[in-house]
Amino acid sequence: MRIILMKLANGVSIPDIGLGVYKMAGGQEMNEAINEAYKDGYRLFDTAQMYENEKDLGDAIKVNSLPRKDIFIITKVRNSNQWFYQTINSLNESLSLLQTTYVDSFLIHWPGQNKERMISTWKAMEKLYSDGLVRSIGVCNFERSQLEFLLANCSIAPMINQIEHTPLLHDDNLLKYCHEHNIIVMAWAPIMRGNFSDDKILKIAEKHQKTPAQILLRWNVQLGIVPIPKSKNPQRILENISIFDFKLDDEDMNILNNMNINKRTSHDPLTYDF
């Protein structure tokens, strides 16, 4: 079975692809999706306090008897749980819901515009990391200027930045900055929520006899980015991890790299607040 690990800045190993559980219901739906994913080779599972399904993921891991040491669990602090003590308390609640004594990575879900709140929240993340309740800490949806501010005001640098990253939305300067500062980039919604209407993507998919989703996931992987596709469909779950038997050539990569039109499917991190 193929399991490839990357190294975070602190030496912790992280799988190079994961399964997102956003909007996934509990019970049979979650249990079957997690079982299928584990069978197919997934070892990274990505949830968040905001998704309201941490307990469902914890239940699915328990029901399927997945060895805790073999999987990488990510969760994220809800916007309303930011600030120091709220963040500490929220992680303890997440651990209870996930039925685990630690998470492998804990991320700030959104930066917001309140810099005092950001730093207060990050200091809580640093404490949780120092206390051994989380094996790594990071952020989501941070632009370069926000990362620069955080790095100038922290003791422990973020190890992950999970962002929306597709051919239609990517920032080479942000990727370069993350690489230079040993921050692993993860991609949420890497298959553009299933919107594959662009002829360029379809032609590359036809060329390689792969699906458009597989092309987008492979593009991320070849850029050194950890994609987190979301699916509850067994066929799609397998399809999304079956991207390591082919390679996009330079022409393919150049086409995809030059498609950016700054098309977001969610908030703009530079203006969004809560």
C-alpha positions as a Markdown table, in Angstrom:
| # | Residue | x | y | z |
|---|---|---|---|---|
| 1 | Met | 0.0 | 0.0 | 0.0 |
| 2 | Arg | 1.3 | 3.4 | -0.9 |
| 3 | Ile | 1.8 | 5.7 | 2.1 |
| 4 | Ile | 4.2 | 8.6 | 1.4 |
| 5 | Leu | 5.1 | 11.0 | 4.3 |
| 6 | Met | 6.4 | 14.6 | 4.2 |
| 7 | Lys | 8.2 | 16.3 | 7.1 |
| 8 | Leu | 6.9 | 19.3 | 8.9 |
| 9 | Ala | 9.4 | 21.9 | 10.3 |
| 10 | Asn | 9.5 | 20.1 | 13.6 |
| 11 | Gly | 10.2 | 16.7 | 12.1 |
| 12 | Val | 6.7 | 15.3 | 12.5 |
| 13 | Ser | 5.6 | 13.2 | 9.5 |
| 14 | Ile | 2.5 | 14.1 | 7.6 |
| 15 | Pro | 0.8 | 12.2 | 4.7 |
| 16 | Asp | 1.0 | 13.8 | 1.3 |
| 17 | Ile | -2.8 | 13.6 | 0.7 |
| 18 | Gly | -5.8 | 13.6 | 3.0 |
| 19 | Leu | -9.6 | 13.2 | 3.2 |
| 20 | Gly | -11.7 | 16.2 | 4.2 |
| 21 | Val | -14.9 | 15.6 | 6.1 |
| 22 | Tyr | -16.6 | 19.0 | 5.7 |
| 23 | Lys | -20.4 | 18.6 | 5.5 |
| 24 | Met | -20.1 | 14.8 | 6.1 |
| 25 | Ala | -22.9 | 13.4 | 8.2 |
| 26 | Gly | -22.3 | 11.1 | 11.2 |
| 27 | Gly | -23.2 | 7.5 | 11.6 |
| 28 | Gln | -23.1 | 5.2 | 8.6 |
| 29 | Glu | -22.1 | 7.9 | 6.1 |
| 30 | Met | -19.0 | 8.9 | 8.1 |
| 31 | Asn | -18.2 | 5.3 | 9.2 |
| 32 | Glu | -18.2 | 4.0 | 5.6 |
| 33 | Ala | -16.3 | 6.9 | 4.2 |
| 34 | Ile | -13.5 | 6.6 | 6.8 |
| 35 | Asn | -13.4 | 2.8 | 6.4 |
| 36 | Glu | -13.1 | 3.1 | 2.6 |
| 37 | Ala | -10.5 | 5.8 | 2.8 |
| 38 | Tyr | -8.3 | 3.9 | 5.2 |
| 39 | Lys | -8.6 | 0.8 | 3.0 |
| 40 | Asp | -7.6 | 2.9 | 0.0 |
| 41 | Gly | -4.5 | 4.3 | 1.7 |
| 42 | Tyr | -5.6 | 7.6 | 3.3 |
| 43 | Arg | -4.0 | 8.2 | 6.7 |
| 44 | Leu | -4.8 | 12.0 | 7.1 |
| 45 | Phe | -8.3 | 13.1 | 8.1 |
| 46 | Asp | -9.2 | 16.8 | 8.2 |
| 47 | Thr | -12.0 | 18.2 | 10.3 |
| 48 | Ala | -12.8 | 21.4 | 12.2 |
| 49 | Gln | -14.8 | 22.6 | 15.2 |
| 50 | Met | -16.9 | 24.6 | 12.7 |
| 51 | Tyr | -17.8 | 21.4 | 10.8 |
| 52 | Glu | -19.7 | 20.1 | 13.9 |
| 53 | Asn | -18.6 | 16.5 | 13.2 |
| 54 | Glu | -15.5 | 15.9 | 15.3 |
| 55 | Lys | -17.5 | 13.4 | 17.4 |
| 56 | Asp | -18.6 | 11.7 | 14.2 |
| 57 | Leu | -15.0 | 11.4 | 13.0 |
| 58 | Gly | -14.0 | 10.1 | 16.4 |
| 59 | Asp | -16.8 | 7.5 | 16.4 |
| 60 | Ala | -15.8 | 6.4 | 12.9 |
| 61 | Ile | -12.2 | 5.9 | 13.8 |
| 62 | Lys | -13.3 | 3.9 | 16.9 |
| 63 | Val | -15.9 | 1.8 | 15.0 |
| 64 | Asn | -13.4 | 0.9 | 12.3 |
| 65 | Ser | -10.7 | 0.1 | 14.9 |
| 66 | Leu | -8.1 | 2.4 | 13.2 |
| 67 | Pro | -4.8 | 2.4 | 15.1 |
| 68 | Arg | -4.4 | 5.9 | 16.4 |
| 69 | Lys | -0.6 | 5.9 | 15.8 |
| 70 | Asp | -1.2 | 5.2 | 12.1 |
| 71 | Ile | -3.5 | 8.2 | 11.4 |
| 72 | Phe | -3.0 | 12.0 | 11.3 |
| 73 | Ile | -5.9 | 14.0 | 12.6 |
| 74 | Ile | -6.3 | 17.7 | 11.9 |
| 75 | Thr | -8.9 | 20.0 | 13.5 |
| 76 | Lys | -9.2 | 23.8 | 13.6 |
| 77 | Val | -10.2 | 26.4 | 16.1 |
| 78 | Arg | -13.6 | 27.9 | 15.3 |
| 79 | Asn | -13.7 | 31.7 | 14.8 |
| 80 | Ser | -15.9 | 32.2 | 17.8 |
| 81 | Asn | -13.4 | 30.2 | 19.9 |
| 82 | Gln | -10.4 | 32.5 | 19.2 |
| 83 | Trp | -8.6 | 34.4 | 22.0 |
| 84 | Phe | -6.3 | 32.6 | 24.4 |
| 85 | Tyr | -8.5 | 30.9 | 27.0 |
| 86 | Gln | -11.3 | 30.1 | 24.5 |
| 87 | Thr | -8.8 | 28.4 | 22.2 |
| 88 | Ile | -7.4 | 26.3 | 25.1 |
| 89 | Asn | -10.9 | 25.3 | 26.2 |
| 90 | Ser | -12.0 | 24.5 | 22.7 |
| 91 | Leu | -9.1 | 22.1 | 22.0 |
| 92 | Asn | -9.9 | 20.2 | 25.2 |
| 93 | Glu | -13.5 | 19.9 | 24.0 |
| 94 | Ser | -12.2 | 18.7 | 20.5 |
| 95 | Leu | -10.1 | 16.1 | 22.2 |
| 96 | Ser | -13.1 | 14.8 | 24.0 |
| 97 | Leu | -15.3 | 14.7 | 20.9 |
| 98 | Leu | -12.6 | 13.1 | 18.8 |
| 99 | Gln | -11.9 | 10.6 | 21.7 |
| 100 | Thr | -8.2 | 11.0 | 21.6 |
| 101 | Thr | -5.5 | 12.4 | 23.9 |
| 102 | Tyr | -3.9 | 14.6 | 21.2 |
| 103 | Val | -4.4 | 15.8 | 17.7 |
| 104 | Asp | -1.7 | 15.7 | 15.1 |
| 105 | Ser | -2.3 | 19.3 | 14.0 |
| 106 | Phe | -4.3 | 22.2 | 15.3 |
| 107 | Leu | -4.9 | 25.1 | 13.0 |
| 108 | Ile | -6.4 | 28.6 | 13.2 |
| 109 | His | -9.3 | 28.4 | 10.8 |
| 110 | Trp | -9.3 | 32.1 | 9.6 |
| 111 | Pro | -7.0 | 35.0 | 10.4 |
| 112 | Gly | -9.7 | 37.7 | 10.7 |
| 113 | Gln | -8.7 | 41.4 | 11.0 |
| 114 | Asn | -8.1 | 41.7 | 14.7 |
| 115 | Lys | -4.3 | 41.3 | 15.1 |
| 116 | Glu | -4.5 | 41.3 | 18.9 |
| 117 | Arg | -6.9 | 38.4 | 18.7 |
| 118 | Met | -4.7 | 36.6 | 16.2 |
| 119 | Ile | -1.6 | 36.8 | 18.5 |
| 120 | Ser | -3.6 | 35.8 | 21.6 |
| 121 | Thr | -5.0 | 32.8 | 19.8 |
| 122 | Trp | -1.5 | 31.8 | 18.5 |
| 123 | Lys | 0.0 | 32.0 | 22.0 |
| 124 | Ala | -2.6 | 29.5 | 23.0 |
| 125 | Met | -1.6 | 27.3 | 20.1 |
| 126 | Glu | 2.0 | 27.5 | 21.2 |
| 127 | Lys | 1.0 | 26.5 | 24.8 |
| 128 | Leu | -1.0 | 23.5 | 23.6 |
| 129 | Tyr | 2.0 | 22.5 | 21.4 |
| 130 | Ser | 4.4 | 22.8 | 24.3 |
| 131 | Asp | 2.1 | 20.9 | 26.6 |
| 132 | Gly | 2.0 | 18.0 | 24.1 |
| 133 | Leu | -1.7 | 18.1 | 23.3 |
| 134 | Val | -1.0 | 18.8 | 19.7 |
| 135 | Arg | 1.9 | 17.5 | 17.6 |
| 136 | Ser | 2.0 | 20.5 | 15.3 |
| 137 | Ile | 0.3 | 23.9 | 14.9 |
| 138 | Gly | -0.6 | 26.0 | 11.9 |
| 139 | Val | -3.0 | 28.3 | 10.2 |
| 140 | Cys | -5.6 | 28.3 | 7.4 |
| 141 | Asn | -6.3 | 31.0 | 4.9 |
| 142 | Phe | -3.4 | 33.2 | 5.8 |
| 143 | Glu | -2.0 | 35.5 | 3.0 |
| 144 | Arg | 1.6 | 36.5 | 3.0 |
| 145 | Ser | 1.2 | 39.7 | 4.9 |
| 146 | Gln | -0.7 | 37.9 | 7.6 |
| 147 | Leu | 2.0 | 35.2 | 7.9 |
| 148 | Glu | 4.7 | 37.9 | 8.0 |
| 149 | Phe | 2.9 | 39.6 | 10.9 |
| 150 | Leu | 2.4 | 36.3 | 12.8 |
| 151 | Leu | 6.1 | 35.2 | 12.3 |
| 152 | Ala | 7.2 | 38.6 | 13.6 |
| 153 | Asn | 5.2 | 38.1 | 16.8 |
| 154 | Cys | 5.5 | 34.4 | 17.7 |
| 155 | Ser | 7.8 | 32.1 | 19.5 |
| 156 | Ile | 6.9 | 29.0 | 17.4 |
| 157 | Ala | 6.3 | 29.4 | 13.7 |
| 158 | Pro | 3.3 | 27.9 | 12.0 |
| 159 | Met | 4.2 | 24.6 | 10.4 |
| 160 | Ile | 1.1 | 24.4 | 8.1 |
| 161 | Asn | -0.9 | 26.9 | 6.0 |
| 162 | Gln | -4.0 | 25.3 | 4.6 |
| 163 | Ile | -5.4 | 27.5 | 1.8 |
| 164 | Glu | -7.8 | 27.4 | -1.1 |
| 165 | His | -5.4 | 26.4 | -4.0 |
| 166 | Thr | -6.6 | 25.6 | -7.6 |
| 167 | Pro | -5.4 | 26.5 | -11.1 |
| 168 | Leu | -8.0 | 29.4 | -10.9 |
| 169 | Leu | -6.7 | 30.7 | -7.6 |
| 170 | His | -3.1 | 30.5 | -6.7 |
| 171 | Asp | -0.4 | 32.9 | -5.5 |
| 172 | Asp | 3.2 | 32.0 | -6.4 |
| 173 | Asn | 4.5 | 34.6 | -3.9 |
| 174 | Leu | 2.6 | 33.0 | -1.1 |
| 175 | Leu | 3.8 | 29.6 | -2.0 |
| 176 | Lys | 7.4 | 30.8 | -2.2 |
| 177 | Tyr | 7.2 | 32.5 | 1.2 |
| 178 | Cys | 5.8 | 29.3 | 2.8 |
| 179 | His | 8.6 | 27.2 | 1.2 |
| 180 | Glu | 11.3 | 29.6 | 2.4 |
| 181 | His | 9.9 | 29.5 | 6.0 |
| 182 | Asn | 9.4 | 25.7 | 6.1 |
| 183 | Ile | 5.6 | 26.0 | 6.1 |
| 184 | Ile | 3.9 | 23.0 | 4.5 |
| 185 | Val | 1.0 | 24.2 | 2.2 |
| 186 | Met | -2.2 | 22.2 | 2.2 |
| 187 | Ala | -5.0 | 22.7 | -0.3 |
| 188 | Trp | -8.7 | 22.7 | 0.7 |
| 189 | Ala | -11.3 | 22.4 | -2.1 |
| 190 | Pro | -8.5 | 21.3 | -4.5 |
| 191 | Ile | -10.9 | 20.0 | -7.1 |
| 192 | Met | -12.8 | 23.3 | -7.3 |
| 193 | Arg | -16.0 | 21.8 | -5.8 |
| 194 | Gly | -16.4 | 19.7 | -8.9 |
| 195 | Asn | -16.6 | 22.6 | -11.4 |
| 196 | Phe | -14.5 | 21.3 | -14.3 |
| 197 | Ser | -15.9 | 23.2 | -17.2 |
| 198 | Asp | -12.6 | 24.7 | -18.4 |
| 199 | Asp | -11.5 | 23.1 | -21.7 |
| 200 | Lys | -7.8 | 23.2 | -20.7 |
| 201 | Ile | -8.4 | 21.0 | -17.7 |
| 202 | Leu | -10.6 | 18.7 | -19.7 |
| 203 | Lys | -8.0 | 18.3 | -22.5 |
| 204 | Ile | -5.2 | 17.5 | -20.0 |
| 205 | Ala | -7.5 | 14.9 | -18.4 |
| 206 | Glu | -8.3 | 13.3 | -21.8 |
| 207 | Lys | -4.6 | 13.3 | -22.7 |
| 208 | His | -3.7 | 11.2 | -19.5 |
| 209 | Gln | -7.0 | 9.2 | -19.5 |
| 210 | Lys | -7.7 | 10.6 | -16.0 |
| 211 | Thr | -10.6 | 12.5 | -14.5 |
| 212 | Pro | -10.4 | 16.3 | -14.2 |
| 213 | Ala | -10.3 | 15.9 | -10.4 |
| 214 | Gln | -7.3 | 13.6 | -10.6 |
| 215 | Ile | -5.5 | 16.2 | -12.8 |
| 216 | Leu | -6.1 | 19.0 | -10.2 |
| 217 | Leu | -5.0 | 16.8 | -7.4 |
| 218 | Arg | -1.9 | 15.7 | -9.2 |
| 219 | Trp | -1.0 | 19.3 | -10.1 |
| 220 | Asn | -1.1 | 20.2 | -6.4 |
| 221 | Val | 1.1 | 17.2 | -5.4 |
| 222 | Gln | 3.7 | 18.1 | -8.1 |
| 223 | Leu | 3.8 | 21.6 | -6.6 |
| 224 | Gly | 4.6 | 20.0 | -3.2 |
| 225 | Ile | 1.2 | 20.8 | -1.8 |
| 226 | Val | -0.9 | 18.4 | 0.3 |
| 227 | Pro | -4.4 | 18.3 | -1.2 |
| 228 | Ile | -7.4 | 17.6 | 1.0 |
| 229 | Pro | -10.2 | 16.4 | -1.3 |
| 230 | Lys | -13.6 | 15.9 | 0.2 |
| 231 | Ser | -15.9 | 13.0 | -0.8 |
| 232 | Lys | -18.2 | 10.4 | 0.8 |
| 233 | Asn | -18.6 | 8.5 | -2.4 |
| 234 | Pro | -16.5 | 5.2 | -2.3 |
| 235 | Gln | -15.6 | 5.5 | -6.0 |
| 236 | Arg | -14.5 | 9.1 | -5.7 |
| 237 | Ile | -12.5 | 8.4 | -2.5 |
| 238 | Leu | -10.5 | 5.8 | -4.4 |
| 239 | Glu | -10.3 | 7.9 | -7.5 |
| 240 | Asn | -8.9 | 10.9 | -5.6 |
| 241 | Ile | -6.0 | 8.9 | -4.2 |
| 242 | Ser | -5.2 | 7.1 | -7.5 |
| 243 | Ile | -3.0 | 9.9 | -8.8 |
| 244 | Phe | 0.4 | 8.4 | -8.3 |
| 245 | Asp | 0.6 | 6.3 | -11.4 |
| 246 | Phe | 1.1 | 9.2 | -13.8 |
| 247 | Lys | 2.9 | 12.6 | -14.0 |
| 248 | Leu | 1.9 | 15.9 | -15.6 |
| 249 | Asp | 4.6 | 17.0 | -18.0 |
| 250 | Asp | 6.0 | 20.6 | -18.2 |
| 251 | Glu | 3.5 | 21.6 | -20.8 |
| 252 | Asp | 0.6 | 20.5 | -18.6 |
| 253 | Met | 2.0 | 22.2 | -15.6 |
| 254 | Asn | 2.6 | 25.5 | -17.5 |
| 255 | Ile | -1.0 | 25.5 | -18.7 |
| 256 | Leu | -2.4 | 24.9 | -15.2 |
| 257 | Asn | 0.0 | 27.4 | -13.7 |
| 258 | Asn | -1.1 | 30.1 | -16.0 |
| 259 | Met | -4.9 | 29.8 | -15.5 |
| 260 | Asn | -5.1 | 32.0 | -12.3 |
| 261 | Ile | -8.0 | 34.5 | -12.3 |
| 262 | Asn | -8.2 | 34.8 | -8.4 |
| 263 | Lys | -11.5 | 33.0 | -8.4 |
| 264 | Arg | -12.4 | 32.2 | -4.8 |
| 265 | Thr | -15.2 | 29.9 | -3.6 |
| 266 | Ser | -15.1 | 31.4 | -0.1 |
| 267 | His | -14.0 | 34.5 | 1.8 |
| 268 | Asp | -11.1 | 36.8 | 1.0 |
| 269 | Pro | -8.8 | 36.4 | 3.9 |
| 270 | Leu | -7.6 | 40.0 | 3.6 |
| 271 | Thr | -11.1 | 41.4 | 4.2 |
| 272 | Tyr | -13.1 | 38.7 | 6.0 |
| 273 | Asp | -13.7 | 39.3 | 9.7 |
| 274 | Phe | -15.9 | 37.8 | 12.4 |
